[in-house]
Amino acid sequence: MLIAIDTATEYASLALHDGTRVLVEHTWESPRHHTVELAPRLVAALKQARAESGALSGIAVTRGPGSFTGLRVGMALAKGLALARGLPLVGIPTLDVLAAAQGQDERPLCAVLQAGRGRIGVAFYRWRNGAWHQEDELRLTTWPALVNGLHSPTLVCGEIDGGGMEVLASSGGLAVVLPAATRLRRAGFLAELAWQRLSRGEHDDPATLVPIYLQHPV
């Protein structure tokens, strides 16, 4: 069984996944409360799944981009569990989790997270060979700049606030906002991506795995 932990932004999510099924998943809004909320929710999830410590086979964590504090909280817990129990650790880029939740589409996909001060972190994906693949570098931008850079209908998923919705609605159909449920970042998909890496014999070194931070707006 794999534990998946995501505290990259003001939304938090955790899941227990046995390689075939999502056994437990909790996703909630947690503005600046990750430190006090994450561990108790994980204990509750393990109890709900009636999971024994010996059943654990891996730990997955979002490695960024995201908030400085949020990423550190999730990374610290994930590394601690991996080291204490000798479990493989898998770090997954935050926006890859959003992309993994979306179905096949010929249009490009833009995954978004809030970066504060009116900025957003974005990455663009294309569907190839049965999955979404990132097409360009992660970057910081703003809602108006994002819309101004669109040249064809583009799916948009992730954290979209009221101001972002207004800007996207003014795009003349270039920004196709996906339904709220599929825009939510969920640890079940983080777990799916981690299992794929583990099945290929891939994992990360807890000593060298570091968060991805976006420092400068474009």
LINDA-V37472 format. One record per helix or strand. SS is the DSSP state (H for helix, E for strand). FROM is the first residue (numbers start at 1). TO is the last residue. If there is no record, write none. Layout:
SS_FROM_TO ; SS_FROM_TO
This chain:
E_2_6 ; E_11_17 ; E_22_29 ; H_34_48 ; H_53_55 ; E_58_62 ; E_64_64 ; H_68_85 ; E_88_92 ; H_94_100 ; E_108_116 ; E_119_128 ; E_131_134 ; E_139_141 ; H_143_148 ; E_154_158 ; H_162_169 ; E_175_177 ; H_180_183 ; H_187_199 ; E_204_204 ; E_212_212 ; E_217_217
